[in-house]
Amino acid sequence: MSQRADAAQCGGVVVEFESEEIRDARAKKAKSVTGSALIYLKGPKFLIYVSGALSMWGDRMWHFAISVFLIELYGHNLLLTAVFGLVVAGSVLLLGALIGDWVDRNPRNKVAHGSLFIQNVSVTVCSFVLMLVFLYKQRIEQIWDGWLTVVCYTVVIILADVANLASTALTIAIQRDWIVVITGYNRGHLAGMNATMRRIDQVTNILAPLAVGQVMTLASNVIGCGFILGWNLVSLIVEFFFLSRVYRIVPALSAKPSVEEEDLVYQQGTERARSQDDDNEAQPQPLTGSNCHTRLHLKEITRLPLCFRRFRWLVSTCKDGWRAYYRQPIFLAGMGLAFLYTTVLGFDCITTGYAYTQGISGSLLSLLMGVSAITGLMGTVMFTKLRKSYGLVNTGIISSCLHLGCLLLCVCSVFAPGSPMDLSLLMPYIGNSSAELGEMASQRQKHSYPLRGGSNQPLLPDRSSIHWTNNTVLFENVPSDTAPESYASIILLFLGVITARIGLWSFDLTVTQLLQENICESERGVVNGVQSSMNYLMDLLHFIMVISAPQPQHFGVLVITSVFFITTGHTMYFLYAHKAKRKWHLDT
């Protein structure tokens, strides 16, 4: 007789015996779950997530705070903010290829640790200088006939720019290179890590500026500087330890192709391309070790001074970097992503200012930003599901169509009731009588509110979607007892902007992973550096658009122009997708 039958004859023993088995099974399962959780918490993915969250949180706090600090220091004037924006954008535009080349040419641990150290130390020193300026501003203005103040402002802007350059290098190194190696070049795991990093970025993009803003509001600017200073010191230690841990437990990170291996890979790729009759003979050579040796040889034989030789090398490196970017198979996809930066259809300072002129309160605008963050997270979820079901290239096509479809609502808002668009503002006033001018001016003010603090709206802030929402600084006297004739226009505008973020972030992740998968390891840094330069270049264009048409009545023109640039970007991606599919069919 079996053990179960014997136990049944003893009355109730079966229940006790089975409960012990179940209890043991549950204990084993609990131990396995606990063990798996510990393994994950000690694994490279979790460490990268925590390190990235700390870095993004610090970046978002600093970018928000430095812009507000510059306005406060210069008497609520935008000059310092505009100079800071131009310096930051211009430096990345000019040095993006050099930063990427530096990432490619050095070991991964030295690049990550060096970028992290330079970034956090620059922010720490800059915060300390700002604390001194806020505490002793009157005394500083009296030294050297006020020139010490100019020196302090210059030091602050330079340090902040150096921190931004180091942050760009760290982003390229970790989010464009490290996670590719950590996932073992597995496309599914890579998509998951990209989506998770973007979700972390979306959350910190909302919470970090709110946190530092509360500190600055409830305490003071000096305490705000001290808070950022302390955060960066603690974050530096934690991130340094976590990145060192990841570098040790992932042996593949310590293996970078040597110069000879890079030459061999390029030669094999060239021979393969020639066999397919792609006419690659006319294409410029990439940034390889042999080319570097040639340039070094030319430097040795030239008789130019050392400074001129180094300048020549820097120019040559930038030129080779842009050439390497141009000859990439995903060039059109990268350019398509860059074109999406030329837009006012996002939660930046431009759209925020326009919303205030149309009667949207600060609390409602904050709520809309929270909803936009949720739709952005939905976009990351949609990306992983679409990529798994339809493939990466098709995911980009679907995301592009969704993005453009939602933006049609923004175009409709330009012509909807309540829209303040008045194209006559862009025309010269020649031939108009004073009475006609007065009548036109009164009509132009029908749908907009006078903003006493509107002159404090920044022209060139960071691209973070939460920046410049502090209405106590930007809009001090927005009337609350009046309302536009109709809210249909502003409702359609924000409905389009918010829903479009689903397709936008899914498309952004698609192009990001295409860049990760299709760029060889030896050029991953320089190509992504040039991509960052292109993004900043197109971002500058959208601020030039705003400077050309700054009034709320011009916003409709900016919307239509933005949709045109976005459509152009997606068209570039469609061309890339067509070529990629045709090549895939030919190969199969």
C-alpha positions as CSV (number, residue, x, y, z in Angstrom):
1,M,0.0,0.0,0.0
2,S,1.3,3.5,-0.8
3,Q,2.3,6.1,1.8
4,R,-0.7,8.2,1.0
5,A,-3.1,5.3,1.5
6,D,-1.4,4.4,4.8
7,A,-1.7,7.9,5.9
8,A,-5.4,8.0,5.0
9,Q,-6.1,5.2,7.4
10,C,-4.5,7.2,10.3
11,G,-7.1,10.0,10.0
12,G,-6.1,13.4,9.1
13,V,-2.4,12.6,8.7
14,V,-2.6,13.3,5.0
15,V,-3.4,16.9,5.6
16,E,-0.5,17.3,7.9
17,F,1.9,15.6,5.5
18,E,0.8,17.7,2.6
19,S,1.0,20.9,4.6
20,E,4.6,20.1,5.4
21,E,5.3,19.5,1.7
22,I,3.6,22.7,0.8
23,R,5.4,24.6,3.5
24,D,8.8,23.3,2.3
25,A,7.9,24.2,-1.3
26,R,6.9,27.7,-0.2
27,A,10.1,28.1,1.8
28,K,12.2,26.9,-1.2
29,K,10.2,29.3,-3.5
30,A,10.7,32.2,-1.1
31,K,14.4,31.5,-0.9
32,S,14.6,31.3,-4.7
33,V,12.7,34.5,-5.1
34,T,14.9,36.2,-2.5
35,G,18.0,34.9,-4.1
36,S,16.9,36.0,-7.5
37,A,16.1,39.5,-6.2
38,L,19.5,39.7,-4.6
39,I,21.1,38.6,-7.8
40,Y,19.2,41.2,-9.8
41,L,20.0,44.0,-7.2
42,K,23.7,43.1,-7.5
43,G,23.6,42.7,-11.3
44,P,24.8,45.2,-13.8
45,K,21.4,46.2,-15.1
46,F,20.1,47.4,-11.7
47,L,23.4,49.2,-11.0
48,I,23.2,51.0,-14.3
49,Y,19.6,52.0,-13.6
50,V,20.4,53.4,-10.2
51,S,23.5,55.2,-11.5
52,G,21.5,56.6,-14.4
53,A,18.7,57.7,-12.1
54,L,21.1,59.6,-9.9
55,S,22.9,61.2,-12.8
56,M,19.6,62.2,-14.5
57,W,18.2,63.6,-11.3
58,G,21.3,65.7,-10.7
59,D,21.2,66.9,-14.4
60,R,17.6,67.9,-14.2
61,M,18.0,69.8,-10.9
62,W,21.0,71.6,-12.1
63,H,19.7,72.6,-15.5
64,F,16.5,74.0,-13.9
65,A,18.4,75.8,-11.1
66,I,21.2,77.3,-13.1
67,S,18.7,79.0,-15.5
68,V,16.7,80.5,-12.6
69,F,19.9,81.5,-10.8
70,L,21.1,83.4,-13.9
71,I,17.9,85.3,-14.1
72,E,18.0,86.2,-10.4
73,L,21.6,87.3,-10.7
74,Y,21.1,89.7,-13.6
75,G,18.1,91.5,-12.2
76,H,15.4,89.4,-13.9
77,N,17.0,90.0,-17.3
78,L,17.5,87.3,-20.0
79,L,20.9,88.3,-21.1
80,L,22.9,85.8,-19.0
81,T,20.3,83.0,-19.8
82,A,20.6,83.7,-23.6
83,V,24.4,83.7,-23.4
84,F,24.4,80.5,-21.4
85,G,22.1,78.8,-23.9
86,L,24.2,79.9,-26.9
87,V,27.4,78.8,-25.2
88,V,26.0,75.3,-24.3
89,A,24.5,74.7,-27.7
90,G,27.4,76.1,-29.6
91,S,30.0,74.1,-27.6
92,V,28.2,70.7,-28.2
93,L,27.6,71.6,-31.8
94,L,31.4,72.3,-32.4
95,L,32.8,69.7,-30.0
96,G,30.4,66.8,-30.4
97,A,32.6,64.9,-32.7
98,L,35.7,65.5,-30.5
99,I,33.8,64.2,-27.5
100,G,32.7,61.1,-29.3
101,D,36.2,60.5,-30.6
102,W,37.5,60.8,-27.1
103,V,35.0,58.2,-26.0
104,D,36.1,55.8,-28.7
105,R,39.8,56.2,-28.2
106,N,40.0,55.6,-24.4
107,P,39.1,52.6,-22.2
108,R,35.5,52.6,-21.1
109,N,36.2,52.9,-17.3
110,K,38.4,55.9,-17.8
111,V,35.8,57.6,-20.0
112,A,33.0,57.0,-17.6
113,H,34.9,57.9,-14.5
114,G,36.5,60.9,-16.1
115,S,33.2,62.3,-17.4
116,L,31.5,61.6,-14.1
117,F,34.3,63.4,-12.1
118,I,34.5,66.4,-14.4
119,Q,30.7,66.8,-14.5
120,N,30.1,66.6,-10.7
121,V,33.2,68.7,-9.8
122,S,32.2,71.4,-12.3
123,V,28.7,71.6,-10.9
124,T,30.0,71.5,-7.3
125,V,32.5,74.4,-7.9
126,C,29.9,76.3,-9.9
127,S,27.4,76.0,-7.0
128,F,30.0,77.2,-4.6
129,V,30.7,80.2,-6.7
130,L,27.0,81.0,-7.0
131,M,26.6,80.8,-3.2
132,L,29.4,83.3,-2.8
133,V,27.9,85.6,-5.4
134,F,24.4,85.5,-3.8
135,L,25.9,86.1,-0.3
136,Y,28.3,88.9,-1.2
137,K,26.7,90.3,-4.4
138,Q,26.9,94.0,-3.3
139,R,30.5,93.8,-2.2
140,I,31.5,92.0,-5.4
141,E,29.9,94.7,-7.5
142,Q,32.0,97.3,-5.8
143,I,35.4,95.5,-6.6
144,W,37.3,96.5,-9.8
145,D,34.5,98.8,-10.8
146,G,32.1,95.9,-11.1
147,W,34.4,93.8,-13.3
148,L,34.7,91.1,-10.7
149,T,30.9,90.5,-11.2
150,V,31.6,89.9,-14.9
151,V,34.4,87.5,-14.0
152,C,32.1,85.6,-11.7
153,Y,29.4,85.3,-14.3
154,T,31.9,84.2,-16.9
155,V,33.3,81.5,-14.5
156,V,29.7,80.3,-13.7
157,I,28.8,80.0,-17.4
158,I,32.1,78.2,-18.3
159,L,31.8,75.7,-15.5
160,A,28.2,75.0,-16.4
161,D,29.2,74.5,-20.0
162,V,32.0,72.1,-19.0
163,A,29.5,70.2,-16.9
164,N,27.2,69.9,-19.8
165,L,29.9,68.7,-22.1
166,A,31.0,66.1,-19.5
167,S,27.3,65.0,-19.2
168,T,27.1,64.6,-23.0
169,A,30.2,62.3,-22.9
170,L,28.8,60.3,-20.0
171,T,25.5,59.8,-21.8
172,I,27.2,58.6,-24.9
173,A,29.4,56.3,-23.0
174,I,26.8,54.7,-20.8
175,Q,23.5,54.9,-22.8
176,R,25.0,54.3,-26.2
177,D,27.8,51.9,-25.5
178,W,27.8,50.3,-22.1
179,I,24.3,49.0,-22.2
180,V,24.9,47.5,-25.6
181,V,27.8,45.4,-24.2
182,I,25.9,44.6,-21.0
183,T,23.0,43.1,-22.9
184,G,25.4,41.0,-24.9
185,Y,24.1,42.6,-28.1
186,N,20.7,40.9,-27.5
187,R,18.2,43.1,-29.3
188,G,15.3,42.2,-26.9
189,H,17.3,42.9,-23.8
190,L,18.7,46.1,-25.4
191,A,15.2,47.4,-26.1
192,G,14.1,46.7,-22.6
193,M,17.1,48.6,-21.1
194,N,16.6,51.5,-23.5
195,A,12.9,51.7,-22.5
196,T,13.7,51.5,-18.8
197,M,16.3,54.3,-19.0
198,R,13.8,56.5,-20.9
199,R,11.1,55.9,-18.2
200,I,13.6,56.9,-15.5
201,D,14.4,60.0,-17.5
202,Q,10.7,60.8,-17.9
203,V,10.1,60.5,-14.2
204,T,13.1,62.5,-13.1
205,N,12.3,65.1,-15.7
206,I,9.2,66.0,-13.7
207,L,10.2,65.3,-10.1
208,A,13.7,66.7,-9.9
209,P,13.0,70.3,-10.9
210,L,9.9,70.2,-8.6
211,A,12.2,69.1,-5.7
212,V,14.9,71.7,-6.1
213,G,12.2,74.3,-6.9
214,Q,10.6,73.7,-3.6
215,V,13.9,74.0,-1.8
216,M,14.6,77.3,-3.6
217,T,11.1,78.6,-2.9
218,L,10.8,77.6,0.8
219,A,14.4,78.4,1.7
220,S,16.6,80.6,-0.5
221,N,18.8,80.5,-3.5
222,V,21.8,80.0,-1.3
223,I,20.4,76.9,0.3
224,G,19.3,75.7,-3.1
225,C,23.0,76.0,-4.3
226,G,24.1,74.2,-1.2
227,F,21.5,71.4,-1.8
228,I,22.8,70.9,-5.3
229,L,26.4,71.0,-4.1
230,G,25.7,68.3,-1.5
231,W,23.8,66.1,-4.0
232,N,26.6,66.2,-6.5
233,L,29.2,65.2,-3.9
234,V,27.1,62.2,-2.7
235,S,26.1,61.3,-6.2
236,L,29.7,61.3,-7.4
237,I,30.7,58.7,-4.8
238,V,27.7,56.4,-5.4
239,E,27.9,56.6,-9.2
240,F,31.6,56.0,-9.2
241,F,31.2,52.9,-7.0
242,F,28.3,51.5,-9.1
243,L,30.1,52.1,-12.4
244,S,33.3,50.5,-11.1
245,R,31.2,47.5,-9.9
246,V,29.6,47.1,-13.3
247,Y,32.9,47.4,-15.1
248,R,34.3,44.6,-12.9
249,I,31.4,42.1,-13.2
250,V,31.0,42.6,-17.0
251,P,34.4,41.5,-18.5
252,A,33.3,42.5,-22.0
253,L,33.4,46.1,-21.0
254,S,37.2,46.0,-20.6
255,A,37.7,44.6,-24.1
256,K,37.8,47.3,-26.8
257,P,39.0,46.5,-30.4
258,S,42.6,47.5,-31.0
259,V,43.8,49.6,-33.8
260,E,44.7,46.6,-35.9
261,E,41.3,45.0,-35.3
262,E,39.5,48.3,-36.3
263,D,41.5,48.3,-39.5
264,L,40.6,44.7,-40.2
265,V,36.9,45.3,-39.5
266,Y,36.9,48.2,-41.8
267,Q,38.7,46.4,-44.6
268,Q,36.3,43.5,-44.4
269,G,33.3,45.9,-44.5
270,T,34.8,47.7,-47.5
271,E,35.3,44.5,-49.4
272,R,31.8,43.3,-48.6
273,A,30.3,46.6,-49.7
274,R,32.3,46.5,-53.0
275,S,31.1,43.0,-53.7
276,Q,27.6,44.3,-53.6
277,D,28.4,47.1,-56.1
278,D,27.5,49.9,-53.7
279,D,30.1,52.3,-55.1
280,N,31.8,52.7,-51.8
281,E,35.1,53.6,-53.5
282,A,33.9,57.2,-53.6
283,Q,33.0,57.3,-50.0
284,P,35.3,59.0,-47.5
285,Q,37.3,56.8,-45.2
286,P,36.1,56.5,-41.6
287,L,38.0,57.5,-38.5
288,T,40.3,54.4,-38.2
289,G,43.7,53.8,-36.7
290,S,45.5,53.9,-40.1
291,N,44.1,57.3,-40.8
292,C,45.2,58.5,-37.3
293,H,48.8,57.2,-38.0
294,T,48.7,59.1,-41.3
295,R,47.7,62.3,-39.6
296,L,50.4,61.8,-37.0
297,H,53.0,61.3,-39.7
298,L,51.9,64.5,-41.4
299,K,52.2,66.3,-38.1
300,E,55.8,65.1,-37.7
301,I,56.9,66.4,-41.1
302,T,55.2,69.8,-40.9
303,R,57.0,72.7,-39.5
304,L,54.0,74.5,-38.1
305,P,54.1,75.4,-34.3
306,L,52.6,72.8,-32.0
307,C,49.4,74.9,-31.3
308,F,48.7,75.0,-35.0
309,R,49.3,71.3,-35.5
310,R,47.0,70.5,-32.6
311,F,44.3,72.8,-34.1
312,R,44.7,71.1,-37.4
313,W,44.3,67.7,-35.7
314,L,41.2,68.9,-34.0
315,V,39.7,70.2,-37.3
316,S,40.6,66.9,-39.0
317,T,39.0,64.9,-36.3
318,C,35.8,66.8,-36.5
319,K,35.7,66.5,-40.2
320,D,36.3,62.8,-40.1
321,G,33.6,62.4,-37.4
322,W,31.0,64.1,-39.6
323,R,32.1,62.0,-42.6
324,A,31.8,58.9,-40.5
325,Y,28.3,60.0,-39.5
326,Y,27.3,60.7,-43.1
327,R,28.4,57.3,-44.4
328,Q,26.5,55.3,-41.8
329,P,23.6,53.2,-43.1
330,I,21.3,54.8,-40.5
331,F,22.2,58.4,-41.5
332,L,18.7,59.2,-42.7
333,A,17.2,57.9,-39.5
334,G,19.5,59.9,-37.3
335,M,18.8,63.1,-39.4
336,G,15.1,62.4,-39.1
337,L,15.4,62.3,-35.3
338,A,17.4,65.6,-35.3
339,F,14.7,67.3,-37.3
340,L,12.2,66.6,-34.6
341,Y,14.1,69.0,-32.3
342,T,12.9,72.0,-34.5
343,T,9.5,72.3,-32.9
344,V,7.6,74.4,-30.4
345,L,5.1,71.5,-29.8
346,G,6.4,70.4,-26.4
347,F,6.4,71.5,-22.8
348,D,9.3,74.0,-23.2
349,C,9.4,77.7,-22.3
350,I,7.7,78.7,-25.6
351,T,4.6,76.6,-25.2
352,T,4.4,77.4,-21.5
353,G,4.5,81.1,-22.2
354,Y,1.9,80.8,-24.9
355,A,-0.4,78.8,-22.6
356,Y,-0.2,81.6,-20.0
357,T,-1.3,84.1,-22.6
358,Q,-4.3,82.0,-23.4
359,G,-5.6,81.9,-19.8
360,I,-4.1,78.5,-18.7
361,S,-3.2,78.7,-15.0
362,G,0.0,77.4,-13.5
363,S,-1.7,74.6,-11.6
364,L,-3.5,73.4,-14.7
365,L,-0.3,73.5,-16.7
366,S,1.5,71.5,-14.1
367,L,-1.3,68.9,-14.3
368,L,-0.9,68.8,-18.1
369,M,2.8,68.2,-17.7
370,G,2.1,65.2,-15.4
371,V,-0.3,63.8,-18.0
372,S,2.3,64.3,-20.7
373,A,4.8,62.3,-18.6
374,I,2.3,59.5,-18.4
375,T,1.8,59.5,-22.1
376,G,5.6,59.5,-22.5
377,L,5.8,56.4,-20.4
378,M,3.0,54.8,-22.5
379,G,5.3,55.4,-25.5
380,T,8.1,53.4,-24.0
381,V,5.7,50.5,-23.3
382,M,4.4,50.7,-26.8
383,F,7.9,50.6,-28.2
384,T,8.8,47.3,-26.5
385,K,5.5,45.7,-27.6
386,L,5.7,46.9,-31.2
387,R,9.3,46.0,-31.6
388,K,8.6,42.5,-30.3
389,S,5.6,42.0,-32.7
390,Y,6.6,43.9,-35.8
391,G,10.4,44.5,-35.7
392,L,12.4,47.6,-35.1
393,V,12.1,49.3,-38.5
394,N,8.3,48.8,-38.6
395,T,8.0,50.1,-35.1
396,G,9.6,53.4,-36.3
397,I,7.0,53.6,-39.2
398,I,4.1,53.0,-36.8
399,S,5.4,55.5,-34.3
400,S,6.0,58.1,-37.0
401,C,2.4,57.8,-38.3
402,L,1.0,58.0,-34.8
403,H,3.1,61.1,-34.0
404,L,2.1,62.9,-37.2
405,G,-1.5,61.9,-36.8
406,C,-1.7,63.4,-33.3
407,L,0.1,66.6,-34.5
408,L,-2.7,67.2,-36.9
409,L,-4.8,68.3,-33.9
410,C,-2.2,71.1,-33.3
411,V,-2.6,72.2,-36.9
412,C,-6.3,72.3,-36.4
413,S,-5.9,74.4,-33.3
414,V,-4.3,77.2,-35.4
415,F,-7.6,77.7,-37.2
416,A,-10.0,76.8,-34.3
417,P,-12.1,79.3,-32.4
418,G,-10.0,81.1,-29.8
419,S,-6.8,81.1,-31.8
420,P,-5.0,84.4,-31.6
421,M,-3.2,84.0,-34.9
422,D,-3.0,87.2,-36.9
423,L,-0.8,87.1,-39.9
424,S,-1.0,90.8,-40.4
425,L,1.5,91.2,-37.6
426,L,4.1,89.8,-40.0
427,M,3.4,92.5,-42.6
428,P,4.8,96.0,-42.7
429,Y,2.5,98.8,-41.4
430,I,3.3,101.1,-44.3
431,G,0.2,103.1,-45.5
432,N,-1.8,102.5,-42.3
433,S,-3.3,105.5,-40.6
434,S,-2.9,105.9,-36.8
435,A,-6.6,105.0,-36.3
436,E,-6.2,101.8,-38.3
437,L,-3.1,101.0,-36.3
438,G,-5.0,101.5,-33.1
439,E,-7.8,99.3,-34.2
440,M,-5.4,96.6,-35.4
441,A,-3.6,96.7,-32.1
442,S,-6.8,96.3,-30.1
443,Q,-7.8,93.3,-32.2
444,R,-4.5,91.7,-31.7
445,Q,-4.8,91.9,-28.0
446,K,-8.2,90.2,-28.0
447,H,-6.9,86.8,-27.4
448,S,-3.8,87.5,-25.4
449,Y,-3.0,88.9,-21.9
450,P,-0.5,91.6,-21.1
451,L,2.3,90.0,-19.0
452,R,4.3,92.3,-16.9
453,G,6.8,89.6,-16.2
454,G,6.7,88.2,-19.7
455,S,10.0,89.9,-20.5
456,N,11.6,87.3,-18.2
457,Q,10.7,84.4,-20.4
458,P,13.9,82.7,-21.4
459,L,14.8,82.4,-25.0
460,L,17.4,79.6,-24.9
461,P,16.9,77.3,-21.9
462,D,17.8,73.6,-21.7
463,R,15.5,71.3,-23.6
464,S,14.0,69.7,-20.5
465,S,10.2,69.7,-20.7
466,I,9.8,71.0,-17.1
467,H,12.0,74.0,-17.4
468,W,10.7,77.5,-16.9
469,T,7.4,76.7,-15.3
470,N,8.0,78.9,-12.3
471,N,5.3,81.5,-12.9
472,T,6.5,83.5,-9.9
473,V,9.5,84.4,-11.9
474,L,8.2,84.5,-15.4
475,F,4.6,85.7,-15.1
476,E,4.0,88.0,-12.2
477,N,0.8,89.6,-13.2
478,V,-1.4,87.3,-15.3
479,P,-5.0,88.4,-15.1
480,S,-7.3,85.7,-13.7
481,D,-10.6,87.5,-14.1
482,T,-10.7,87.4,-17.9
483,A,-10.8,84.6,-20.3
484,P,-10.5,84.1,-24.1
485,E,-13.6,83.9,-26.3
486,S,-13.1,80.1,-26.7
487,Y,-10.8,77.4,-25.3
488,A,-11.2,75.2,-28.4
489,S,-7.9,76.2,-29.8
490,I,-5.8,75.7,-26.7
491,I,-7.6,72.4,-25.9
492,L,-6.8,71.1,-29.4
493,L,-3.2,72.2,-29.1
494,F,-2.5,70.5,-25.8
495,L,-4.5,67.4,-26.8
496,G,-2.2,67.1,-29.8
497,V,1.0,67.8,-27.9
498,I,0.2,65.3,-25.1
499,T,-1.0,62.4,-27.3
500,A,1.8,62.9,-29.8
501,R,4.3,62.1,-27.0
502,I,3.3,58.4,-27.3
503,G,4.6,58.2,-30.9
504,L,7.4,60.6,-30.2
505,W,9.1,58.6,-27.5
506,S,8.5,55.3,-29.3
507,F,10.1,56.8,-32.4
508,D,13.0,58.2,-30.3
509,L,13.7,54.8,-28.8
510,T,13.5,53.2,-32.3
511,V,16.2,55.5,-33.7
512,T,18.3,55.2,-30.6
513,Q,18.4,51.4,-30.9
514,L,19.1,51.6,-34.6
515,L,22.1,53.7,-33.8
516,Q,23.2,51.2,-31.2
517,E,22.8,48.2,-33.5
518,N,24.1,49.5,-36.8
519,I,27.2,51.4,-35.7
520,C,30.4,49.5,-35.3
521,E,32.0,49.5,-31.9
522,S,35.0,51.5,-33.0
523,E,32.9,54.5,-34.2
524,R,30.0,54.3,-31.7
525,G,31.2,57.3,-29.7
526,V,32.0,59.7,-32.6
527,V,28.8,59.0,-34.5
528,N,26.7,59.6,-31.4
529,G,28.7,62.7,-30.7
530,V,27.8,64.1,-34.1
531,Q,24.2,63.0,-33.6
532,S,24.2,65.2,-30.4
533,S,25.6,68.1,-32.4
534,M,22.9,67.7,-35.0
535,N,20.2,67.6,-32.3
536,Y,21.6,70.9,-30.8
537,L,21.8,72.5,-34.2
538,M,18.1,71.8,-35.0
539,D,17.2,72.9,-31.5
540,L,18.8,76.2,-32.1
541,L,16.8,76.6,-35.3
542,H,13.6,76.4,-33.4
543,F,14.7,79.3,-31.1
544,I,15.6,81.3,-34.1
545,M,12.1,80.7,-35.3
546,V,10.7,82.0,-32.1
547,I,12.9,85.1,-32.2
548,S,11.6,85.8,-35.7
549,A,8.0,85.5,-34.6
550,P,7.8,86.2,-30.9
551,Q,4.2,87.3,-30.3
552,P,1.4,85.0,-29.3
553,Q,-0.4,86.0,-32.5
554,H,2.6,84.4,-34.4
555,F,2.3,81.1,-32.6
556,G,0.2,79.5,-35.3
557,V,2.9,80.1,-37.8
558,L,5.4,78.4,-35.4
559,V,3.1,75.4,-35.1
560,I,2.8,75.0,-38.9
561,T,6.5,75.4,-39.3
562,S,7.2,72.9,-36.6
563,V,4.9,70.3,-38.2
564,F,6.7,70.9,-41.5
565,F,10.1,70.1,-39.9
566,I,8.7,67.1,-38.1
567,T,7.1,65.8,-41.3
568,T,10.4,66.2,-43.0
569,G,12.2,64.2,-40.3
570,H,9.7,61.4,-40.5
571,T,10.0,61.4,-44.3
572,M,13.7,60.9,-43.9
573,Y,13.0,57.9,-41.7
574,F,10.5,56.5,-44.2
575,L,13.3,56.7,-46.9
576,Y,15.6,54.9,-44.6
577,A,13.0,52.2,-43.8
578,H,12.4,51.7,-47.6
579,K,16.1,51.2,-48.2
580,A,16.5,48.9,-45.2
581,K,13.6,46.7,-46.3
582,R,14.8,46.6,-49.9
583,K,18.2,45.6,-48.8
584,W,16.8,42.9,-46.5
585,H,14.7,41.5,-49.4
586,L,17.8,41.4,-51.6
587,D,19.9,39.7,-48.9
588,T,17.2,37.0,-48.4
